[in-house]
Amino acid sequence: MKLNLKRNPLALAVLVLASSAQAQQEVESQQSQTAQPGQQLERVEVRGRRSNDTELRRRAPVAKQIYGREELDKYGDTQLSDVLKRLPGINVQGGGLRMRGLGGAFTQLLVNGEPAPPGFNLEQVSPSQVERVEVSKAPTADQSAQAIAGTVNIILKDAPRVVQKDLRMGLSYNDDKPVFNGGFTYGDRKGGLGFVLPVQVWQWRLRNETSGVRLGKDAQLQTQRLQTEGFDSPYGYGGNVAPRLNIKLGDDETLTLQGFLVQNNFRNRGETDTTVLSGSLPTSVDDRFTNRGQFSAWRVSVQYNNRLDDDRLVELRANVGGGGAEFDTRFNGLGGARPIERLTTGKNDQDQSRISGKYSHILDESHTVTVGAEMDRLNRLEQRRTLENGVELLPGIEGLPFDVKGTRTAIYAQDEWEINPQWSAYFGVRNERVRSVSSGVSGDFTARSSVTTPLLHLNYKFDPKGRDLIRASLTRSYKLPNVEQFIARPTINTNYPSTGPNTQTAPDRIGNPLLKPELATGLDIAWENYLKAGGLVSVGVFHRRISGLVRNTLALETVSWATVPRWVSKPINLDRASTSGLELEVKGRAGELFPSLFDPSLGLNLRAALSAYRSRIDGIPGPDNRLDGQQPWSANLGLDYRMKSLPVGFGGSLAFTPSFEVQQTAISRLDTGRARTIDLYAMWNISRTDTVRLSANNFQAVDARSNTLFNNGDFSWTERRPKSWYSINWEHKF
């Protein structure tokens, strides 16, 4: 059966994006062919030579934003997080992702289509290490449906067509002295072999000043009002490497080896001075602490692709990986009710493995049917010991191992259907079964769950030859509890030793091995208008209905680690919740967006995004019974300008969220202050081989304020004063 590319670009897109190594061969093969007279083939190219990122987004069978080399290289970003900050509906904080205002656990982060390895930090990955970034607001069957908010898929660097040797070096400043970052990429393709070796090293040094006021109870449950001032200064160094080797076994057969290794060494020191405004003297008033440790993670993957013929493709994958961390924290409290010298040491080890396979078949030139299966295994072992003045803080618990073992199996099927020139559809179903066994001081617990996720995506073009379309998705997704939530090891608030009671403003914490997955039914509808010069105007709405929502509850409980009842914070499957939102996005050349105001040849690009959210949790009284951390709205504005007369460009972006309140539990409420981030840059192309970039991140930084209030009048108010980050980076292409 011969493929009619003009009739079925959807099927071609699936085959091209199935594997970057296989896609590279497909594109090069297409470029060597000569089109018949009068025939115009529609192309999809991973590297974006003729189809830019916006065009790839338009042709995708499901709603997906694709950022390829064109976007990754355009502004000279040195951190992948800087690229993602420009995307609508995405927040990046401390290397963590948040989509649609929802917590990071609701956002799925993938690397090469698989769950990201431990330690994969977006702020420690250079765009030069990445081939492309794919952002999906709704799940698909061939990827895990643990994506209630959405999915970000990072595709690591592929072997280049020609030899590549790039060197990048930079200096950054935030605290008392500058720190270094650098990277080198070497890649080539010879005969049936292609390889790339990206290496990245970095240092960091930050300083945050803090202050706060707390009204609560002392160890004798008498009213106490405290004021604190302090700082923390984290610093450290690390590096990662992500080698890739492509082996061409035949005309339609490839083998790809991908590795990833990250090593982090971190330190932190800080001080907190406490002033007693009223009440008794606390345990300590002059606190000094140091924290140090190291973290490492690795993963090796192998992928086999075989194009059996024009209509059939087989893909097999396997990977193994592991990692671990060690740390020790030293705390000294002086001048209080009693001197304290506390030492906490700990370590954790984690290993995992995964195998998967899928088979794709094009039927009748209009259906692309795919079936597949996956199996994962995870084992995590954690130990921690705390000594206070030489005595175990929790006798009988300190130093004991806590173990979590998990297995996940999944099967799925999907059909991408080109119904007619105006309509296309995607049908899919995925079933995942998860089993976890946790062991610790409270005994062994086994949890099992099975989640079936049906998926439907529809695309409609008003005009078969036009560029506007409407997308709609009806999906089911879920979120598993993370490992830390499962581990039933108590962590006590050391301001209130276990020999007596504590307060609701300073609870102990413990995990819950009986947690169940959170399930969500979602609806997404969007109108996308693609402009001729590459611009885009998009309006979308979404709704999620979540059952089994996991929230931390606060209760006074009888516990095994104290002789009196203690306030304890513990995650539970609370109740149902819902969230809805409106998302607006505009981007493109200024002359195309506003032709009456700007010259079409002006090298000015504009982008803007506005998102509005609302949510409600059934098991918590209102008002403001919102999902944790979900702001009512957020805005993102940006511009980039390239001068014609000089090889110079500059730009910036502004992200803003207002202050808002969240009713966290029946007795506690969180008030979060406004957030504003300004990032600026200027870039000079000195020559065809050298580029210099100046940047200021979080320019004129705004203080981060939060206040937790309780229904008995107690509260805990904190203010964090971060500093701006300044950088200069140089890139040389050999």
N, C-alpha and C positions, 0 to 999 in steps of 0.2 A: 504494500500500500504506500503510495507516494503522498507526502505531506503538501498540502496547499497552504503555503505560509501566509498568503494574502487573505485566505479564507479563515485561517485559524491561528492568529497571533497568540492567543491564550495558551494553546498547547506548546508553542515554541518557547514562550516565556517560562513555562514550567520546566522544560527540558534544559534550558539555558541556566536557570537559577538552581537546578538540582545539585550541582557540584561545581565549584569554581574551577577546578582542574578540567573537568569535562566541558564546562562552558567555554573555557579558553580555546579548546580544540574546535568546538562548534563555530565560534565566531571567526577564527582564522580560516576555517573551511569555507564559511559563507563568503568571506572577502575574496577568496580565490575564484569563486564562481562568477560567471557573466550572466546578467539578467537578459531575458528574452526581450525583443523589441516591444515596447508598449507595456511591459510588465514592471511594476514597482513593488519590490519586496519590502515588507515591514520588518525592521530589525530590532533585536534586543541585545545590547552589548553590555557586559558586566562593567567594562572599564569606561563606558560612557563616551566613546569617540563621536558617534553620530546621535545616539540616544542619551540625552543628559539625564540627571537624576529625576527631574520632574517628569520627563517622558516615561522613564521606567516606573515611576509611581502611577502614572495614568494607566499603563498597560497591565499592572499587577492584577491578578484575579481576585484579590481581597484587598481591603483598605490597608495600605502600607506606605510608609514614608521610607525612601531609599536615599541614603547619602553615600555616594561613591567618592572616588579619588578627586573628582572635580570639586566637590564641596569640602572634602577633608583638607585639600591643599590650598584652597582659595584664600584663606585669611591668615595662614601661617600659624595656626594654633599649635601650642606645645603640649596641651593636655586634651585627651578625648572628652573630658567633662566640659571643656569650653565649647566644643562642637554641639554637644547635646543641650547646653543651656539655651541655645537659640531655637530649639524646637518648641512648638506650642504644647502646653499641657505637661511639660516636664520640668521638674526641679532637681538640681544636683546639689547635695550638701554632704561634705566629708566623703566624697567618692560614692555616696549612696544615691539611688534613684527613687524618685517619687513621680508617679503619673496620675493626672487628674486629681491632685490634692490628696491622694490616698497614701497610706504608709508604705514604706519601702517593701514590706513583706508581700504586698499586693501586686507588686511589679516584678515580672519575671525577667531575669538577666541571663542571656544565653551567649555562649561563645561557640561559633561555628555550628549553631543549631542545637547545642547541648548545654545543660546547666553549667554556669560559670564555675571554674574551680575555686576552692577557698583562696582568699587573698587577692582576687581579681578586683583591683581598685581603679576606677575610671580616671582618677587624678594621677595615677602612676602609669598610665598607658599613653604613649605618644600616638597621634593620628598616623604617623609614618609607619606604625606597626599594624595598621588596620587597612583592609581592602575596601570594606564598605560597612555601613550601619543600616540595619533595617528596624523600623519601629512599627509595630502592629497594635492597633487599639482593641482588636478582638482575636481570640485564639483560632488556630487551625488544627486539623486532626493530626498532622504529621509532626507537631511539636507539642510538648507538654501543655496541658490546659491550666496549669497553675499560674494564671495570668488574669486575675479579676480586673486589675487596672489596665493591663496591657503588657507587651513584651518588647524588649530591646535586644536585638540579636547582633553581636559583634563578630564580623567575619574577619579573621586575622589575615595578614599580608600573604598574598599569593606570589608565586614565582613570576618575575617580570619577563616581558618579551625579549628585551635586550639587557645587557649588563647594567647593573645599578649599584652605585657606590655613593652613599649619602652620609655625611657627618654633620651632627647637630650638637652644639654646645651652648650652654646658657648659664647666667648668674641671676639669682633672685634674692630679694630682700624683704623681710617682714619684721625681724627682731634686731638683735645687736650686731649681727654680721651676715654677709651674703652667703648663700649656699649654691652648690653646683648641680647642674643636671646635664646629661649628655646622652647621645645615642649614635649608633652606627648601623646602617643597613647595607648588606651586600647580597646581591642576587643575580642570577644568570640563568640562561636556558641554552643547553647544548644538546642537540640531537633529541633523544627521547627522555632526557633528564632536565628538570628545572628545580631550582632551589632558591631559598631566600633565608637570610639569617639576620633578623632584627634584634638588636641589643639595646637596652635602656638602663641607665643608672641615674640615681637621684639622691639628693639630700633635702631635708626640710628643717626649718626652725621657725616656730611660731610663738606668739605670746598673746594671751588673753587675760585681761583684767576683769575681776568679778567683784560684785558687792551684793548684799542681800539683807533682808530683815525677816525674822521668823518669830511668830507668836504661837506658843504652844505650851506644853507641860514639861516640867523637869522629871527626873527619875522618881521623885516623890509625888508626881502628878499635881504639882502646884504650878500656877501661872508663871510663865517665863517669857521674856521678850529679849531677843538677841539681835545684834547687828554684826555683819561680817564684811571684811574687806580682804581681797587676796588676788592671787594670780596663778596661772599655770603656764608652763613653757615646754611644750612637747618638741622634740627634735629627734633626728635619726637619719638613717641612710638605707639604701636598698637598690635592688636592680631586678630586671627580668629579661628573659630571652625566649623567643618564640620561633624556633627554626621550623622550616617546612620543606619537604622534598616531594616532588611530583615525578613519578616514573611512568612513562608511556609504554605499556606492555604490548599494545597493538593499535590498529587504527581507531578502534572504539573501546579501548580497554585501558584503564589507568589505575595506579596505586598511589595513594597520598599518605605520607607520614607527617604528623604535626605534633610538635612538642611545645610545652609551656612550663617555665620554671620561674618562680618568684621568691626572693629572699628579702626580708625586712628586719632591720634592727632598730628598735625604738627606745626612747628615753623620755621621761617627763619628770619635771620637778615643780613644786609649787608651795605656796604658803597661804594660810588663812588665819587672819587675826580676828578675834571675836570680842565684842564689847557688850557687857551686860547692861541693857537699858532698864530692866526691872526683873525681879525674881532672884533666884539663887544662882550661884556660880556653876556653870556647866562643867562637864568632865574635863574639857581642855579648852583653852582660849588662844593659845599660840601654837598652831598646827604647822608642821613641816612634813612634806612627803616627797619621796622619790619613787619612780616606777621605771623599771627597765625590763627588757625582754627581747625575744626574737621570734620571728614567724617565717615559715617556709612552706611552699606548696609546689607540687609538680603534677604534670599529666602528660601522657603519651597516647596519641590516637593514631589509628590506621583506618583508612577508608579505601574501599575497592569499588570502582564503577565499571560497568560493562554495558555498553549499548549493543544489545543483541541484534537489533535491526533498527530501521527508521522509526518503529512504533514502540519498542520495548526497551526499558532501562532497568537494570538491577543495581542496587547500592547496598553495600555491607559496611558496617562500622564496628569498631571495638576500641575501648580505651581503658587504661588503668591510671590511677593517680593516688596521691596521698599528701599528707602535710601534717604540720603540728606547730605548737607554740609553747614557749616557756616564759615565765615571768616571775618577778618578785617585786613586791611593794613594801616599802619601809615608811612607817608613820611614827612621828614623835609629837606628842601633845604635852605641852608644858604650861605651867601657870594656872591650871584649872584645879578642880576638886582633888585630883590625884594625877601624878605623872603617868603617861602611857607610852610604851614602846611596843609597837605592833609590827609583826613581820608576816606577810602573806606570800606564800610561794605556790606555784601551780604549773600544770602543764596539761596539754591535751594533744591527742594523736587521732588522726582521721585517715582512713583509706577507703577508696571506692573503686568500683569497676562497672563497666557498662558495655552491653552488646546490643546491636540493633540491625535491622535489615528492612528494605522496602523494595517493592516491585511496581513499576509504572508501565501502563499500557495505553496507547492512543487508539480509540475505537471510532470508526466511521468519521474520522477527521473532525469530530466535534466533542468527543468525550476523552478526557484523560483520567483514567482510573488508577488509583494508587492504593496498595495495601501494605501494611507493615507491622512490625512487632519490636518491642524493646524490653530490656531487663536491666535493672540497676541493683547494686548492692552497696550499702554504706555501713561503716563501723566507726563509732567515735568513742574514745575512752578519755575521761577527764578526772583529774585529781587536783585537790587544793587543800592547803593546810594553813591555818592562821594561829599564830602564837601571840598572846598579849602578856607582856611582862614575863615571858618565858613559859606561860601556861597555855594549854590548848583552849581556844575560845569556845569550841563545841566538843567537849570530850566524847569520845566514841564515834564521832563523825569526821573529825579532821583527818585528812590524808586517805580516807577511804576512796576506792575507785567508783566512778559512776559511768556506766556503759550503756550506749544505745546502739542497737543493731537494726538496720532496716533493709527491706527488699521492696522493689517496685517493679511490677510487670505491666505492660501496656500493649494493646492491639488496636489497630485503627484501620479505617477505610475511608476514602474520599473520591469524589467524582467532580472534576471541573468540566463544566458543560457549556459550550458555545451554542446557545439555543438558536439565535439568529443574529444578524448584524447589530441589533439594538440590545438584545438581552443576553446575559451570561449568568451562570449560577455556579455555586460551589456547595456541594453537600458533603458532610463528613460526620463520622461518629467515632468516638474514642472511649475505650474503657481502660481504667487504671486501677490496679489493686495494690494496696500498700499494707505491709505488715511491719510493725516495729516492736522490739523487745527492749525495755529499759531495766537496768539492774542498779541497785544502790542500797542505801541504808534502810529504805522503806520496803525493800523486797523487790521481787521481779514483777513487771507488768507487761502484758501483751496487748497491743492495740491493732485492730484490723479495720480496713475501710476499703470500699469499692465505689468508684465514681464513674458513671457513664455520662459522657458529654456529647450530645448531638449539636451539630453546627450547620448553619445555613447562611450563605452570603449571596446577595443578589446585586448585579450591576445593570443599570439601564442608561443607554445613550439616547438623548433626545433626537439626535441626528446621527445615523451610522457613520457619516464622514466628519462629524463635528468633534469637538474636544471636550464638551461638557458631559458630565454623567452624574447619576445618583447612585450611591451605594447604601445598602441596608444589610444588617447582620443580626441574626437571632442566634445566640450562643449560650452555652453553659460552661462555666469555669469554676475553679476551686482553688483553695490554698491550704496546704498542709502546715501544721504547726512546725516551727523550727526546732532544732535539736535542743537549744537552751530551754525552750518552753516545756519540753518533755522531762528534763532531768529534775528529779524530786530531791534536790539537795538544798537545804535551807541556807539562806544568807541573812544574817541578823544585822540589824542596825546597831553599830558599835557605840553609838552615843547612849544606848540603853542596854547594858549588859544583860545576859540571859538570866542572871540571878534575880531580876525584878521585872516589872512591867515596862512597856514602851508606850508610844502614843501613835495616833492615827496619822500624824504628820511625819512620822519616822517609822514606818512599818518594816517588819522582816519580809523576806521574799522567798518564794519556793515555786518550783515547776509543778506541772500536772501531767503525769504519764497517761492519763485517760482522755486527753483531748481528742476531739474528732475534727475532720476537715471542715473548713468553711466552704459552703456551696453558693454559687451565684448564677442567676439567670440574667442575661444581658441583652439589651436592644441598642443598636447603633444605627443612626441614619445620617448621611452626609451628602451635601451637594458640592461638587468640585468643578470649578471653572478654570480650565487651563488656557492661559494666554499664549499668543503666537510666539512671543519672544522669550518664553520660558517662565513667565510669571504664573501665579496661582492665587485664586480666591476660593476659600472653602468655608462652609458653614455646616456644623454638625451638632447633633444632640445624642445623648446616651442616657441609659437607665440601667441600674444594677439592683437586683433584689437578692440579698444575702441572707442565708439561713445558717444557724450554728456559729454566729459571730463570736470570735474569741476576744474577750476583754479581761483586764485585770480587775478583780474584785477586792474590796477591802473589808475585812471582818475581824472581830475579836474572837480568837480561837484558843482552845486548849491544845498545846503543842508538846512534842516529845523533847524539845531542846530547852525547855524552861519549866520551872515549878509553878508558874503563875500564867494566866492567859496572856497572850500577846496579840497585837495587831499584825495581821499577815496580809500581804498582797499576793494573789495567786491567779493565774489565767484560767478561765473556764469558758465553755461554750455557753454564752449568755442568752442570746435571743436572736430575733430577726432584725435586719437593718435594710435600708434602701438608700441609694444615692442617685442623683440625676445631675446633668450638666449641659451647658451650651458652650461650644467651642468655635471661635472665629479665627481665621488665619488669612493673612494677606502677605504676599511677598513677590518681588520682581523688580525690574528696572523702573526707576522713577519716571522716565519718559513714557513707559508703557502704562503704568498705573495712573499717572496724572499728565496726559499729553498736553493739556493747556497750560501747565505750570513749568514743565521741564523739557529741555531739548532731548529728543530720543537718543542722541549720541552721547549724552552725559553719562559718565561712568559711575553713577550713583545707584546703589541698590538699597531698597527699603524692605523692612519686614515688620510685621506687627501681629500680635496674637492677644486675644482676650478670652478668658475662660471664666464661667460662672458655675458654682457648684452649690448643691444643697444635699443634706443627708439627715437621716433620722434613725435612731436605735429604739426599738420597741421596748426593750427591757429597762430603759433608763428614763426617768421623768424629765420632761422639758421645762422651760425652753432650752434651746441650744444643745439638745441631745444629739450632737453631730458625731460622725466618725472621727477618731483621734487624728488631729493634725490637719484636717481638711479645711482649708481656708474658704470663705464665701466666694471670693473671686481672686483672679490674678491677672496681671498684664505684663506683656513683654514687648518692648520696642527696640529696634535696632537699625543701623545704617552702616553702609560700607561704601567708600568712595575711592576710586582709582583715578589718579591724575593722568591727563593725556600728555602733557608736556614733560613730565618727570616720571621716572619709574618708582613712584611713591603711592602708597595707599594708606588709608586710616579709617577707623570706624569705632563703633561702640555699641553697647546694648544696655538696656535698663530693664530690670525685673522688679516687680513690686507686688506685695500682698498686704492687705490691710490687717489691723488688729482684729481679733475675734475671740469668742469665748466658747468653751466646750464643757458641757456637763458630763464629767467622766464617770462618776458613780452616783448613787443616790445621796451620798454625803460629801462629795468633793467636786470641785469645779476648777477648770484651768483657763486662765486669761493669758493669751499670747499677744505680744506687741507686734507692731507692723514690721515688715522686713523689706529692705530695699538694697539691691545690688547693682552697682555700676561697674562695667568692665570696658576699658579703653585700650586701643592698640594703634600703633603706627608701624608700617612696614616699608622697607627700602630694598628694592632689587638692585643691588650694587652692580651685578653683572648677570650673565646667563647662568652662572654657577654659584653665586653667592647672594644670600638674602639676610638682612638684619631686621629683627622685630623687637619693638619696645611695647610693653604692656603694663597696665595697672589693673589688677583684679580687686574687686570690692573697694573701689575708690571712694574715699570719704565714707568709710564704713559706718553703718548705723548700729547702735547698741541693740542687742537682743534681750528683750524683757519677757519675763513670764511670772505668773502669780497663781499659786494653787491655794484655793480657799475652801474651807470646810464649814459645814452647816452649824458648828458650835462656835464659830467666830475665829478659830485658829487659821493661820495662813502662813505661806512660805513664799516670799518674793525674792527673785534673783534678777540680776542684770549682768550681762556678759558684754564686754567691750573689746571686740576684735580689732585687728589692725589691717591696713591695706597691704597688698602683695604687689611688689614691683619686680619686673623681669626684663632682661635683655637676652636675646637668643640669636645665634648665628648658625646658618645652615650652608653647607658647601656640598655641591654635587660634582663628583670627580668625572 
